């Protein structure tokens, strides 16, 4: 077993530390690199004890100086290290020919100009660079180091989004690579006003987080609030953007999501142009969007890729399905239990005949079917894709048919639960779908006790709760409450592109107009054709 390296002759801060592996970040920032290469090597080797993926290469720089190169295997590009660092330094004879020239100046001016490189002055900067997948070059006799950009993380290529598929629209989706994701955004928003600022979150993971916004559109108060909430995060690990979402949202105990997320670069580009802030997290294919209101959860980018009358019809269907998936089983239980007079006689006779022999009340019948449906849905998600689809379809058919034949549930209850389940799939945002699934059960229980009055109480309570929610200061029910007529051109209905000439005023305070001369943009017949018609 390799013995730990003992440090001797280090500065006063080193002498206070018994085990260098326990040095905090603040203490590490206080340890400057020294002129003595051996001391620097001892410190870095001690910090990276038992890190077998750390590689180091001794260098003879132009025959004049000793140097060492540190990098981590697996997250660095070996070809770049050889071609841009090792070969130019080891093979270049200019250093020997001009001994009077400062070595570090020669490296900066002649050898290191073809690659991204930055100077580091303390141990923290060097160690952080290595952990980020960069290469650290140290030279004997110099108290500075050089960090080279040679990162090459393993990951997947740009593919079609898995959770947000479209019939018409771009097929590119975000990946787990921050640089690739920012490039996909830049590809669509080609303006110097698009600003990207980076943060580092997580004491252990040191996850890179970037916020993107368009400077002349963003509300400064929203931007400042985003920065304040991000910098206030003190956590060991940020593995996915969901961790940040839960730490910066306004109301953590609400079932309704106040922050949007998407895998689609075109959706992010559209959000930026509307004056929102997008949060991109390294290692996550989901980009967060703030502020986000309820109606945003029911809209998709494909609404703007199709003709407005078709998009309007689909959008209205989506709103109807949203209400049906939330209230469908509760309305059925309330009406069949307390309000028989509301049902036509023939239908009432059919329901009574179908329920004949069922030993459970309607509410228990609905609960059993809802639980079975949710279990099948969860199984379909967790199992491998080909198997999961088969389990969802076959399981629903087999269980539903068996339950009816056994007399446990009625045929109409199977239709109601299956219909509301299918309706829930039309809701585009997965996180708002989860809220529906959670709220469905308490509403069902209220309807079984108080009938339609209980359903009304539940709807009023949910409405009051929604009206109290905020997303970074923006009312969650905007632009319906408070009502803004101008913004309602693109809520329930989707007007023609030339008609929607303003950005949401509840988000953007300046530069509201996005389509100047919108009346002139309205399609019309060519003047020549109009003249011919008059003749």
C-alpha positions in Angstrom: 0.0 0.0 0.0 1.3 3.4 -1.0 2.2 5.5 2.1 0.8 9.1 2.3 3.2 11.8 1.2 4.5 13.9 4.1 4.8 17.6 3.5 7.7 19.5 4.9 8.9 23.0 4.7 5.6 24.5 3.5 4.3 27.9 4.5 2.6 28.6 7.8 -0.8 27.7 6.6 0.5 24.2 5.6 2.0 23.7 9.0 -1.4 24.2 10.7 -2.9 21.5 8.6 -2.2 17.9 9.8 -3.8 16.2 6.8 -3.8 18.1 3.5 -6.8 16.1 2.3 -8.9 17.9 4.9 -8.1 21.4 3.6 -11.2 23.5 2.9 -11.7 25.4 -0.2 -11.0 28.7 1.5 -7.7 27.4 2.9 -6.8 26.0 -0.5 -7.3 29.4 -2.1 -4.7 30.8 0.4 -1.9 28.5 -0.8 -0.1 30.1 -3.6 2.0 28.2 -6.1 5.8 28.4 -5.4 8.9 28.7 -7.5 10.0 25.3 -6.2 8.4 22.7 -8.5 9.0 19.8 -6.0 6.9 21.6 -3.4 4.0 22.1 -5.8 4.2 18.5 -6.9 4.1 17.3 -3.3 1.0 19.4 -2.6 -0.9 18.3 -5.6 0.1 14.6 -5.1 -1.1 14.8 -1.5 -4.4 16.3 -2.5 -5.0 13.6 -5.2 -3.9 10.6 -3.0 -5.6 7.4 -4.1 -6.9 9.0 -7.3 -5.7 6.4 -9.8 -7.2 8.2 -12.8 -4.8 11.2 -12.3 -2.0 11.2 -14.8 1.2 13.2 -14.7 3.9 13.6 -17.3 7.4 15.0 -16.6 8.5 17.5 -19.3 11.9 18.8 -20.3 11.0 22.3 -21.6 13.5 23.1 -24.4 16.3 21.5 -22.5 16.3 24.4 -20.0 13.6 23.8 -17.4 11.8 20.9 -15.8 8.0 20.8 -15.9 5.1 18.6 -15.1 1.7 18.2 -16.7 -1.3 16.9 -14.7 -4.6 15.7 -16.2 -7.4 13.3 -15.4 -7.9 10.3 -17.7 -11.4 9.8 -19.2 -12.5 13.5 -19.2 -9.6 14.9 -21.2 -8.8 14.7 -24.9 -5.5 12.8 -25.2 -4.8 14.0 -28.7 -5.1 17.6 -27.8 -2.7 17.1 -24.9 -0.1 15.6 -27.2 -0.6 17.9 -30.2 -1.1 21.2 -28.4 0.9 20.9 -25.2 3.5 18.1 -25.1 4.8 18.2 -28.7 5.2 22.0 -29.0 6.9 22.3 -25.7 9.2 19.2 -26.0 10.2 19.6 -29.6 10.5 23.4 -30.1 14.1 24.5 -30.2 13.5 28.2 -30.0 13.8 28.1 -26.2 17.3 26.8 -26.4 18.4 29.3 -29.2 17.4 32.3 -27.1 18.3 31.6 -23.5 17.9 35.2 -22.5 14.2 35.1 -23.2 11.8 34.6 -20.3 10.5 31.1 -20.5 6.9 31.9 -19.4 6.7 34.8 -21.8 8.0 32.6 -24.6 5.5 30.0 -23.8 2.6 32.5 -23.9 3.8 34.4 -27.0 5.0 31.5 -29.2 3.8 28.1 -28.1 0.5 28.5 -26.3 -1.3 30.9 -28.7 -3.0 28.1 -30.6 -5.0 26.7 -27.7 -7.3 28.0 -24.9 -5.0 28.6 -21.9 -5.1 30.7 -18.7 -2.7 31.5 -16.0 -3.3 30.2 -12.4 -1.6 31.5 -9.3 -2.8 29.4 -6.4 -3.4 25.7 -5.6 -7.1 26.1 -5.7 -7.2 27.3 -9.3 -4.9 24.5 -10.4 -6.8 21.7 -8.6 -10.1 23.0 -9.8 -8.8 23.1 -13.4 -7.7 19.5 -13.1 -11.1 18.4 -11.7 -12.9 20.2 -14.5 -11.1 18.1 -17.1 -8.3 20.6 -17.9 -4.6 20.0 -18.0 -2.3 21.8 -15.5 1.3 22.7 -16.5 3.8 23.6 -13.8 7.4 24.8 -14.4 10.4 24.8 -12.1 11.3 28.3 -11.1 7.9 29.9 -11.7 5.2 30.5 -9.2 2.5 30.4 -11.9 0.9 27.6 -13.7 -1.0 27.1 -17.0 -4.4 25.5 -17.3 -5.3 24.2 -20.8 -8.8 23.6 -22.1 -8.7 19.9 -23.2 -12.0 18.7 -21.7 -13.8 15.9 -23.5 -16.5 14.4 -21.3 -18.1 11.1 -22.4 -21.8 11.7 -23.4 -24.4 11.2 -26.0 -24.8 13.2 -29.2 -27.6 15.6 -30.0 -30.8 13.6 -30.5 -34.5 14.1 -30.7 -36.1 14.9 -27.4 -37.6 11.9 -25.6 -40.4 13.5 -23.5 -41.4 16.4 -25.7 -42.0 15.0 -29.2 -43.6 17.0 -32.0 -45.2 16.3 -35.3 -43.8 19.4 -36.9 -40.8 21.3 -35.7 -37.0 20.9 -35.0 -35.8 17.5 -34.0 -32.8 18.6 -31.9 -32.8 18.2 -28.1 -30.5 19.1 -25.3 -27.9 16.8 -24.0 -26.0 16.4 -20.7 -23.2 18.7 -21.9 -23.4 22.3 -20.9 -21.2 23.6 -23.8 -23.3 21.8 -26.4 -26.5 23.1 -24.9 -25.3 26.7 -24.9 -24.3 26.2 -28.5 -27.8 25.0 -29.4 -29.2 28.2 -27.9 -26.7 30.4 -29.6 -27.5 28.7 -32.9 -31.0 30.0 -32.6 -30.6 33.4 -31.0 -27.8 35.2 -32.9 -27.6 38.5 -31.1 -24.9 40.0 -28.8 -27.7 40.9 -26.5 -28.0 37.3 -25.5 -26.0 37.1 -22.3 -24.7 34.0 -20.6 -23.4 34.1 -17.0 -21.9 31.1 -15.2 -22.1 30.0 -11.6 -20.6 27.0 -9.8 -22.9 25.2 -7.4 -22.3 22.2 -5.1 -19.3 21.9 -2.8 -18.5 18.4 -4.0 -19.8 18.3 -7.5 -18.8 21.9 -8.5 -21.5 21.8 -11.1 -21.4 24.5 -13.8 -24.7 26.4 -14.0 -25.3 29.1 -16.7 -28.1 31.6 -16.9 -29.1 32.9 -20.4 -31.2 36.0 -21.0 -31.6 38.8 -23.6 -30.3 41.9 -22.0 -32.7 44.5 -23.6 -35.8 42.3 -22.9 -35.3 40.9 -19.4 -36.9 42.5 -16.4 -33.9 43.6 -14.2 -35.8 42.7 -11.0 -36.4 39.1 -12.3 -32.8 38.8 -13.3 -31.5 40.0 -10.0 -33.9 37.7 -8.1 -32.6 34.7 -10.1 -29.0 35.6 -9.3 -29.8 36.1 -5.6 -31.5 32.7 -5.3 -28.8 30.9 -7.2 -25.9 32.4 -5.2 -27.8 31.6 -1.9 -27.7 27.9 -2.6 -25.4 26.0 -0.2 -25.4 22.3 -1.0 -23.0 19.5 -1.5 -24.2 18.2 -4.8 -26.2 19.4 -7.8 -26.7 16.3 -10.0 -29.6 17.5 -12.1 -31.5 20.8 -12.8 -34.4 19.5 -10.6 -32.3 20.1 -7.5 -32.0 23.8 -8.4 -35.7 24.0 -9.3 -36.7 22.8 -5.9 -34.3 25.2 -4.2 -35.3 28.4 -6.0 -39.1 28.0 -6.5 -41.4 30.4 -4.6 -43.8 27.8 -3.0 -42.1 24.5 -2.3 -45.3 22.9 -0.8 -47.5 23.7 -3.7 -48.3 20.7 -6.0 -48.2 23.1 -9.0 -44.8 23.7 -10.6 -43.7 27.4 -10.7 -40.7 26.8 -12.9 -40.8 25.4 -16.4 -38.4 22.8 -17.9 -37.8 21.7 -21.4 -35.6 19.5 -23.5 -36.2 21.6 -26.7 -33.8 24.4 -27.8 -36.5 26.0 -29.8 -38.7 26.3 -26.7 -35.8 27.9 -24.9 -35.2 30.3 -27.7 -38.9 31.3 -27.8 -38.8 31.9 -24.0 -35.7 34.1 -24.2 -37.4 36.2 -26.9 -40.4 36.6 -24.6 -38.1 38.1 -21.9 -37.6 35.1 -19.7 -34.4 33.7 -18.0 -33.2 30.2 -18.8 -31.1 28.2 -16.4 -28.8 25.6 -18.0 -27.2 23.0 -15.7 -24.2 20.8 -16.7 -25.2 17.2 -16.6 -28.9 17.7 -17.2 -30.8 17.8 -20.6 -33.6 19.8 -19.0 -33.3 23.6 -19.1 -35.3 25.6 -16.5 -37.4 28.6 -17.6 -38.5 31.4 -15.3 -40.9 33.1 -14.8 -43.5 30.4 -15.7 -47.3 30.7 -15.3 -50.0 28.1 -15.5 -51.0 28.7 -19.1 -47.4 28.1 -20.2 -47.7 24.6 -19.0 -50.6 23.9 -21.4 -48.9 25.4 -24.4 -46.3 23.8 -26.7 -44.0 25.2 -29.4 -45.9 23.2 -32.1 -48.8 25.6 -31.5 -46.9 28.2 -33.4 -45.7 25.8 -36.2 -49.2 25.0 -37.4 -52.0 27.3 -38.8 -53.7 29.3 -36.1 -57.2 27.8 -36.5 -55.8 24.2 -36.1 -53.6 25.2 -33.2 -56.6 26.9 -31.5 -58.7 23.8 -31.9 -56.0 21.6 -30.4 -55.3 24.1 -27.6 -59.0 24.2 -26.6 -59.1 20.4 -26.7 -56.0 20.4 -24.4 -57.8 22.7 -21.9 -60.9 20.5 -21.9 -58.8 17.4 -21.4 -57.0 19.1 -18.5 -60.3 19.8 -16.7 -61.7 16.3 -17.5 -58.6 14.6 -16.2 -58.8 16.5 -12.9 -62.6 16.3 -12.3 -63.9 13.4 -14.5 -64.1 10.6 -11.9 -65.3 13.1 -9.2 -68.1 14.3 -11.3 -69.2 10.7 -12.1 -69.2 9.7 -8.4 -71.0 12.9 -7.3 -73.7 12.6 -9.9 -74.3 8.8 -9.6 -74.3 9.0 -5.8 -76.2 12.2 -5.0 -77.7 13.7 -8.1 -79.6 11.0 -10.0 -82.1 13.6 -11.3 -79.3 15.1 -13.5 -78.9 11.9 -15.5 -81.3 11.1 -18.4 -83.6 8.2 -17.6 -82.3 5.7 -20.2 -78.7 6.4 -19.2 -79.6 6.1 -15.5 -81.1 2.7 -16.2 -78.0 1.6 -18.0 -75.7 2.8 -15.2 -77.9 1.0 -12.6 -77.9 -2.2 -14.7 -74.1 -2.0 -15.1 -73.6 -1.5 -11.3 -75.9 -4.4 -10.4 -73.8 -7.0 -8.5 -70.9 -4.6 -7.8 -70.3 -5.0 -4.0 -68.5 -1.6 -3.6 -69.7 1.9 -3.5 -68.9 4.1 -6.5 -66.1 6.0 -4.7 -64.3 2.8 -3.7 -64.8 1.4 -7.2 -63.2 4.6 -8.6 -60.3 4.5 -6.2 -59.4 0.9 -7.0 -59.5 1.7 -10.8 -57.4 4.9 -10.3 -54.8 3.0 -8.3 -54.6 0.2 -10.8 -54.3 2.7 -13.7 -51.5 4.6 -12.0 -49.7 1.4 -11.2 -49.8 0.4 -14.8 -48.6 3.8 -15.9 -45.7 3.7 -13.5 -44.8 0.2 -14.6 -44.8 1.3 -18.2 -42.4 4.1 -17.5 -39.9 2.1 -15.4 -39.7 -1.1 -17.5 -37.6 -1.2 -20.6 -39.3 0.7 -23.5 -40.6 -2.3 -25.6 -41.7 -4.2 -22.5 -43.2 -1.2 -20.8 -45.5 -0.4 -23.8 -46.7 -4.0 -23.9 -47.3 -4.1 -20.1 -49.3 -0.8 -20.2 -51.6 -1.9 -23.1 -52.0 -5.6 -22.3 -52.2 -5.0 -18.6 -55.0 -2.4 -18.9 -57.0 -4.7 -21.2 -56.6 -7.8 -19.1 -57.1 -6.2 -15.7 -60.1 -4.1 -16.9 -61.8 -7.1 -18.5 -61.1 -9.4 -15.5 -62.3 -6.8 -13.0 -65.6 -6.4 -14.9 -66.2 -10.2 -15.3 -65.4 -10.7 -11.6 -68.1 -8.1 -10.7 -65.6 -5.9 -8.9 -66.2 -2.8 -11.0 -68.8 -1.8 -13.6 -68.1 -1.3 -17.3 -69.0 2.4 -17.1 -66.4 3.0 -14.3 -63.7 1.4 -16.5 -64.7 3.8 -19.3 -64.6 6.8 -17.0 -61.2 6.1 -15.5 -59.7 5.1 -18.9 -61.1 8.2 -20.5 -59.8 10.5 -17.9 -56.4 8.7 -18.0 -56.2 9.2 -21.7 -57.2 12.9 -21.3 -54.3 13.4 -18.8 -51.8 12.3 -21.5 -52.8 15.4 -23.6 -51.3 17.7 -21.0 -47.9 18.6 -22.4 -46.0 19.4 -19.2 -45.2 16.2 -17.2 -44.9 18.1 -13.9 -48.4 19.7 -14.2 -49.7 16.2 -15.0 -48.3 15.0 -11.7 -50.2 17.8 -9.9 -53.4 16.6 -11.5 -52.8 13.0 -10.4 -52.2 14.1 -6.8 -55.2 16.4 -6.6 -57.6 13.9 -8.2 -57.9 11.7 -5.1 -58.9 14.3 -2.5 -61.4 15.8 -5.0 -62.8 12.3 -5.5 -63.2 11.8 -1.7 -64.9 15.2 -1.3 -67.4 14.4 -4.1 -68.3 11.1 -2.4 -69.2 12.9 0.8 -70.7 16.2 -0.4 -71.6 15.5 -4.1 -71.3 18.4 -6.5 -71.0 20.8 -3.6 -67.8 19.1 -2.6 -66.5 19.3 -6.2 -67.3 23.0 -6.1 -65.4 23.5 -2.8 -62.4 21.7 -4.3 -62.4 23.9 -7.4 -62.7 27.1 -5.4 -59.9 26.0 -3.0 -57.6 25.2 -6.0 -58.5 28.6 -7.6 -57.7 30.5 -4.4 -54.4 28.6 -4.1 -53.4 29.3 -7.7 -54.2 33.0 -7.3 -51.8 33.2 -4.3 -48.9 31.6 -6.2 -46.0 33.6 -7.8 -43.2 32.7 -10.1 -40.4 35.1 -9.4 -42.9 37.8 -8.7 -45.2 37.1 -11.6 -48.8 36.1 -10.7 -49.3 32.4 -11.5 -52.7 33.0 -13.2 -51.4 35.7 -15.5 -52.8 37.0 -17.9 -56.2 35.8 -16.8 -55.9 37.1 -13.2 -55.0 39.9 -13.2 -56.8 40.2 -16.6 -54.7 41.7 -19.4 -56.7 41.8 -22.7 -53.7 42.3 -24.9 -52.0 39.2 -23.5 -55.1 37.1 -24.0 -54.6 37.0 -27.7 -52.4 33.9 -27.0 -54.0 32.1 -24.1 -57.1 30.1 -24.8 -57.0 31.0 -28.5 -54.0 31.3 -30.7 -54.4 34.2 -33.0 -52.6 34.7 -36.3 -48.9 35.4 -36.1 -49.3 39.0 -37.4 -52.0 39.6 -34.8 -49.8 38.6 -31.8 -47.6 41.6 -32.0 -46.5 42.0 -28.4 -44.6 40.1 -25.8 -46.3 39.2 -22.6 -46.6 42.4 -20.6 -46.7 40.5 -17.3 -43.1 39.4 -18.1 -41.5 42.2 -20.3 -41.6 45.8 -19.0 -39.6 47.3 -21.9 -39.5 46.5 -25.7 -43.0 45.0 -25.5 -43.6 45.2 -29.3 -42.1 42.3 -31.1 -43.7 42.8 -34.6 -43.7 46.4 -35.7 -46.1 47.2 -38.5 -48.2 44.1 -37.7 -51.1 45.4 -39.9 -48.8 45.6 -42.9 -47.8 42.0 -42.2 -51.4 40.8 -42.6 -51.6 38.6 -45.7 -53.4 40.4 -48.6 -53.8 40.1 -52.3 -51.1 41.6 -54.6 -52.0 45.0 -55.9 -51.8 43.8 -59.5 -54.4 41.1 -58.8 -56.6 43.7 -57.0 -56.5 45.9 -60.1 -57.4 43.1 -62.4 -60.4 42.2 -60.2 -61.6 45.8 -60.3 -61.4 45.9 -64.0 
